[in-house]
Amino acid sequence: MEEFEARRARASRLQKQLWASMVAITQAAPDKDVLLLPPVRLLAEVAAKRTLAV
């Protein structure tokens, strides 16, 4: 169970880093938000569902 928690925590950190990067990119180029943010949001939703399924 410790390994699962460690991997979950790492995935959470990576997810936050990815989201922060996408927000920064879309602030620099607002026209890109429609293309970039929905897939990243979907990634977060899938990760949450996977965590709940375990």
Sequence and secondary structure as in RCSB ss.txt:
>XXXX:A:sequence
MEEFEARRARASRLQKQLWASMVAITQAAPDKDVLLLPPVRLLAEVAAKRTLAV
>XXXX:A:secstr
 HHHHHHHHHHHHHHHHHHHHHHHHHHHSGGGHHHHHHHHHHHHHHHHHHHHH 
